[in-house]
Every structure is written in C-alpha cells, then in structure tokens.
Amino acid sequence: MKSKLVIGIAVLGCAALGSASASATELFSVDFSGPATLYRMDQGAGTAAGVGPVGTDRIGDLTSDTRPATATLWGVRIGLGDDADELVTIDPLTGGATGSVPISIVTTATDQPGHMTSIAFDPVSGALYGNTTVGFGAAFDALYKIDPVTGMADFIGRITFEDVYALGFSQTGKLFGIADATDELIGIDLVTGNGSFIANMQVTAAFDIASRPEDDVMFLVDSGSGGSNFLYTLDTSNGNLTGVGDFGATLNLVGLGFSPIPEPGTLLLVALGLPLLARQRRAQR
C-alpha cells in the first residue's frame, strides 16, 4: 500500500521596489510528517535547506499566486476525520503561517468529498482549484474551485482517475495531475473536472508538480514510502523525467513552490529608501 503523503508545488511572485531587480524565482517545499517546515530547494542540485517552521502540521500541498500585486503562497492543511481542512497562507521568507481559513466543500447529492488533498493556482484566470481523493476519504477523486477569501469550495466534477496527489498548472493555464494509484500523467478539464490520459509515469510516489514562471519548466517531487526522494523536471507532453537531484531519505517533502525573493541589495535599497522618502515628504509640506 502506498503512503498517503502528499506533495505540493507552488509559485509565488513578489514585486521589487522601484527599479531594483528581484532574483530569479526560488523553489520551496514543505514536509508532511509532524510539525511542518518550509524548505528552499536548489533547482540545480535538488537539495533542501530549511527556511523555518510553518507553525502547524499536516500541510499536504502548496500553490501560489505569482502576480506581483497579489502574490501569495498557500498550503492546504489536511484535516483528520471530521476536522475541516484549512487554506493556510505562508510567508516564504520565514516559513511561518500568516493566516488561515477553513475550507468548506460544497457537495452534490452524489459526491462524498473526503478531504481537500491538493491545490493549484491558475496563473491565467487567477482562480484557485483543489481536489479530493479516495485516499483521503472521498468516494472518488473530484475537482473543486476554491474561493481563497471565504474558503468555499464548489464542486466541478469527477476527475475519473484515483488518488491525484500531484496537481499543478502550466503557465499557459493547463491543469495537469498525476494519479498515484496508476502512476499516470493526466490533463484535467476545468469545465467538467474530467481527467484524460497523457502518459505512464516512471515514479512510484509523485506527490506534486509545479511550473516555473520564467520558462514554464514543470518540476516534480517524488517522496515518501516507495519514492526516490528525488526532484525531477517533467515533460508534460510525454511524461518523461529528467533528474535534478536527491533531497535526502530523511525528508518526506509534501510541498514545492516558486517565489522571487528580493536580493540582499534590493532589501537594503528598500530599508534606505523608505526613510529618504519620508524626509522628502516632510520637506514638501
């Protein structure tokens, strides 16, 4: 039986002040076992470096809004039993949770929702989606559209594949998933929720995927029981994987996400610039 760990990938955009430039996007991950910790992933080597504790447990997936004006990194906290799932906002600089909202799943007469397992943000439409899975109590895997302010999750449709733990958008707005039960890469229709087969996968515990904003390269994390604890890039046209690197057998990572973090020089300019701006405003009075 495969592990019920889930992996999440997310992309977060941060605006730079004035003409100061921001660094290339950083890739983040989060672990599922015990109190969650946010990690920064090396995109060239696959290694993980701790950022800080999230302040809660059971963060099962990550995603993010990368638009400069609304940049946000989210994690989904998977509840136990009848406990409500939560959409958690995470600070990529410290790893700490800055807020949360309970996820309220709006069901149909035939839908038994279980728990929200994975989340993904569409960079084209600006909408947040998530899915429930058989592995976390649902009668079948289903796609939902989530309001990030209220936490209301509206049923879209049955995915038709089982245990889609990996969920992520391309930068062109196409939703992909990986069905853990059959190790298949699928495309998911945003109108019907139905999945369509793309390719068989060569990993046994793929828990999340996420695309890099700069070039739409899709990353995949393989973790947990039966997994290789390895970071890959994924060709979404045929399921082919290219190894990036090993992040270590002691980590059961359950989240990945991209975030442009300002370079130290940018932060210094911000610190120096704000007092100067205040003095200029006082002089103009």
C-alpha positions as CSV (number, residue, x, y, z in Angstrom):
1,M,0.0,0.0,0.0
2,K,1.4,3.4,-1.0
3,S,2.0,6.1,1.5
4,K,-0.7,8.7,1.9
5,L,1.8,11.5,2.0
6,V,1.1,14.3,-0.5
7,I,3.4,16.7,-2.2
8,G,2.7,20.2,-3.2
9,I,4.2,22.7,-5.6
10,A,3.6,26.4,-5.8
11,V,4.8,29.5,-7.4
12,L,4.8,32.9,-5.6
13,G,5.6,36.2,-7.2
14,C,7.0,39.2,-5.2
15,A,7.3,42.7,-6.5
16,A,10.5,44.7,-6.3
17,L,10.5,48.3,-5.2
18,G,11.2,51.0,-7.8
19,S,13.8,49.9,-10.4
20,A,15.6,47.4,-8.1
21,S,15.6,44.0,-9.6
22,A,14.5,40.8,-7.9
23,S,16.3,37.4,-8.1
24,A,15.1,34.5,-10.1
25,T,12.3,32.5,-8.5
26,E,13.2,30.3,-5.6
27,L,11.7,26.8,-5.3
28,F,10.2,25.8,-2.0
29,S,8.9,22.6,-0.4
30,V,7.2,21.6,2.8
31,D,7.2,18.3,4.8
32,F,4.1,16.4,6.0
33,S,5.4,14.4,8.9
34,G,5.0,16.2,12.3
35,P,5.1,20.0,12.5
36,A,5.6,21.4,9.0
37,T,8.8,23.1,8.0
38,L,9.2,25.2,4.8
39,Y,12.3,24.3,2.8
40,R,14.2,26.1,0.0
41,M,15.0,23.7,-2.9
42,D,18.1,24.0,-5.0
43,Q,16.8,23.9,-8.6
44,G,20.2,22.7,-9.9
45,A,21.0,20.1,-7.3
46,G,17.7,19.2,-5.7
47,T,18.9,19.6,-2.2
48,A,16.7,21.1,0.5
49,A,17.6,23.8,3.1
50,G,15.3,24.7,6.0
51,V,13.6,28.1,6.0
52,G,11.5,27.9,9.1
53,P,8.6,26.2,10.9
54,V,5.1,26.8,9.4
55,G,3.5,26.7,12.9
56,T,1.0,23.9,12.0
57,D,1.1,20.3,10.9
58,R,-0.4,18.2,8.0
59,I,0.4,20.7,5.2
60,G,-0.3,18.4,2.3
61,D,0.3,20.7,-0.7
62,L,1.4,24.1,-1.8
63,T,0.5,26.5,-4.6
64,S,0.7,30.3,-5.2
65,D,-0.5,33.3,-6.9
66,T,2.5,34.7,-8.8
67,R,1.0,38.1,-9.8
68,P,3.0,40.9,-8.3
69,A,0.1,42.8,-6.8
70,T,-1.5,39.7,-5.2
71,A,1.5,37.4,-4.6
72,T,0.5,34.7,-2.1
73,L,1.9,31.3,-1.1
74,W,-0.8,28.9,0.2
75,G,-0.7,25.5,1.8
76,V,-3.6,23.1,2.4
77,R,-3.8,21.6,5.9
78,I,-5.5,18.2,5.5
79,G,-7.8,17.6,8.5
80,L,-8.3,14.3,10.3
81,G,-11.7,12.6,10.4
82,D,-14.4,15.3,10.6
83,D,-11.9,18.1,11.1
84,A,-12.1,20.9,8.5
85,D,-9.3,21.3,6.0
86,E,-7.7,24.8,6.0
87,L,-6.2,27.0,3.4
88,V,-3.0,28.4,5.1
89,T,-1.1,31.5,3.9
90,I,2.7,31.0,4.3
91,D,5.5,33.6,4.4
92,P,8.3,32.4,2.1
93,L,10.9,34.5,3.8
94,T,10.3,32.9,7.3
95,G,8.3,29.8,6.6
96,G,5.6,30.9,9.1
97,A,1.9,30.8,8.6
98,T,0.4,34.3,8.5
99,G,-3.3,33.3,8.3
100,S,-5.8,30.6,7.5
101,V,-9.4,30.0,6.5
102,P,-11.4,26.7,6.9
103,I,-12.2,25.1,3.5
104,S,-16.0,24.4,3.2
105,I,-16.7,21.9,0.5
106,V,-20.0,22.4,-1.3
107,T,-21.2,18.9,-2.2
108,T,-23.6,17.4,-4.7
109,A,-26.2,14.7,-4.0
110,T,-23.8,12.0,-5.1
111,D,-20.4,13.5,-4.0
112,Q,-18.8,12.3,-0.8
113,P,-16.0,14.8,-0.6
114,G,-13.5,13.5,1.9
115,H,-10.6,15.9,2.4
116,M,-9.0,18.5,0.1
117,T,-5.7,16.9,-0.8
118,S,-4.1,19.1,-3.4
119,I,-4.4,22.7,-4.6
120,A,-3.3,24.5,-7.7
121,F,-3.5,28.2,-8.8
122,D,-4.2,29.1,-12.5
123,P,-1.9,31.9,-13.5
124,V,-4.1,32.7,-16.5
125,S,-7.6,33.0,-14.9
126,G,-6.4,33.8,-11.4
127,A,-8.6,31.1,-9.9
128,L,-7.7,28.6,-7.2
129,Y,-8.5,24.9,-7.6
130,G,-8.2,21.8,-5.5
131,N,-9.2,18.1,-5.5
132,T,-10.3,15.5,-3.0
133,T,-9.1,11.9,-3.3
134,V,-10.1,8.4,-2.5
135,G,-7.0,8.0,-0.3
136,F,-8.3,10.8,2.0
137,G,-11.9,9.7,2.3
138,A,-13.7,10.7,-0.9
139,A,-15.9,8.3,-2.8
140,F,-14.0,9.3,-5.9
141,D,-11.4,12.0,-6.8
142,A,-13.1,15.3,-7.7
143,L,-12.1,18.8,-8.8
144,Y,-13.3,21.9,-6.9
145,K,-12.9,25.7,-7.4
146,I,-11.9,27.4,-4.2
147,D,-12.6,30.9,-3.0
148,P,-9.3,31.8,-1.2
149,V,-11.1,34.5,0.8
150,T,-14.0,32.5,2.2
151,G,-12.7,29.0,1.8
152,M,-15.8,27.9,-0.1
153,A,-15.1,25.0,-2.5
154,D,-17.5,24.4,-5.3
155,F,-17.8,21.0,-7.0
156,I,-16.8,20.9,-10.7
157,G,-16.8,17.3,-11.5
158,R,-15.3,13.8,-11.1
159,I,-11.7,13.5,-12.3
160,T,-12.1,9.8,-13.3
161,F,-8.7,8.9,-12.1
162,E,-7.8,7.8,-8.5
163,D,-5.6,9.4,-5.9
164,V,-4.4,12.5,-7.8
165,Y,-2.0,13.7,-5.2
166,A,0.0,15.8,-7.7
167,L,-1.8,18.8,-9.1
168,G,-0.4,21.8,-11.0
169,F,-0.9,24.3,-13.7
170,S,1.3,25.2,-16.6
171,Q,2.0,28.9,-17.2
172,T,-0.5,28.7,-20.1
173,G,-3.4,27.7,-17.8
174,K,-3.5,23.9,-18.5
175,L,-4.1,21.8,-15.4
176,F,-2.2,18.5,-15.0
177,G,-2.3,15.8,-12.4
178,I,-0.6,12.5,-11.6
179,A,-2.8,9.6,-10.4
180,D,-0.8,7.8,-7.7
181,A,-3.0,4.7,-8.0
182,T,-1.9,4.0,-11.6
183,D,1.2,6.3,-11.9
184,E,-0.3,8.1,-14.9
185,L,0.1,11.7,-16.0
186,I,-3.2,13.3,-16.9
187,G,-4.7,16.5,-18.2
188,I,-7.8,17.8,-16.3
189,D,-10.7,19.7,-17.9
190,L,-11.6,22.8,-15.9
191,V,-15.2,22.8,-17.0
192,T,-16.1,19.1,-16.4
193,G,-13.3,18.1,-14.0
194,N,-12.6,15.0,-16.1
195,G,-9.1,13.7,-16.5
196,S,-7.6,12.4,-19.7
197,F,-4.6,10.1,-20.0
198,I,-1.3,11.6,-21.3
199,A,1.4,9.1,-20.3
200,N,2.5,6.4,-17.9
201,M,5.0,7.6,-15.3
202,Q,8.3,6.1,-14.1
203,V,7.9,7.2,-10.5
204,T,6.0,5.4,-7.7
205,A,5.3,8.3,-5.3
206,A,4.9,11.5,-7.2
207,F,3.1,13.9,-4.9
208,D,3.2,17.3,-6.6
209,I,4.1,19.3,-9.7
210,A,4.6,23.0,-10.3
211,S,5.8,25.1,-13.2
212,R,8.5,27.8,-13.0
213,P,7.2,31.2,-14.1
214,E,10.2,32.2,-16.2
215,D,10.2,29.3,-18.6
216,D,7.2,27.0,-17.7
217,V,9.5,24.2,-16.7
218,M,7.5,21.7,-14.7
219,F,9.1,20.3,-11.5
220,L,8.0,17.1,-9.8
221,V,8.9,15.8,-6.3
222,D,9.0,12.0,-5.7
223,S,8.8,11.3,-2.0
224,G,7.5,9.1,0.8
225,S,7.2,5.4,1.0
226,G,8.3,3.8,-2.3
227,G,9.6,7.1,-3.6
228,S,13.1,8.0,-4.6
229,N,13.3,11.3,-2.5
230,F,14.3,13.0,-5.7
231,L,13.5,16.2,-7.5
232,Y,12.8,16.0,-11.3
233,T,11.7,18.1,-14.2
234,L,8.7,16.8,-16.1
235,D,7.9,16.9,-19.8
236,T,4.1,17.3,-19.7
237,S,3.7,16.2,-23.3
238,N,5.0,12.7,-22.8
239,G,5.7,12.1,-19.0
240,N,9.5,11.9,-19.5
241,L,11.5,12.9,-16.4
242,T,14.9,14.5,-16.0
243,G,16.7,14.1,-12.7
244,V,17.6,17.2,-10.8
245,G,18.9,15.8,-7.5
246,D,18.4,13.8,-4.3
247,F,17.0,15.8,-1.3
248,G,17.6,13.1,1.3
249,A,15.9,10.0,2.6
250,T,15.1,11.6,6.0
251,L,12.7,14.2,4.4
252,N,9.2,13.3,3.4
253,L,8.5,16.5,1.4
254,V,5.0,17.5,0.7
255,G,5.2,20.8,-1.0
256,L,7.1,22.7,-3.6
257,G,6.7,26.3,-4.8
258,F,8.4,29.1,-6.6
259,S,8.9,32.6,-5.2
260,P,11.0,35.5,-6.4
261,I,12.8,36.6,-3.2
262,P,14.5,40.1,-3.4
263,E,18.3,40.0,-3.4
264,P,20.0,41.4,-0.3
265,G,20.8,44.6,-2.3
266,T,17.2,45.1,-3.0
267,L,16.2,44.8,0.7
268,L,19.0,47.3,1.5
269,L,17.6,49.7,-1.0
270,V,14.2,49.4,0.5
271,A,15.5,50.0,4.0
272,L,17.4,53.1,2.9
273,G,14.8,54.3,0.6
274,L,11.8,54.5,3.0
275,P,13.4,57.0,5.4
276,L,14.6,59.1,2.5
277,L,11.1,59.1,1.1
278,A,9.7,60.2,4.5
279,R,12.1,63.1,4.7
280,Q,11.2,64.2,1.1
281,R,7.5,64.2,2.0
282,R,8.1,66.3,5.2
283,A,10.2,68.8,3.2
284,Q,7.4,69.2,0.7
285,R,4.8,70.2,3.3
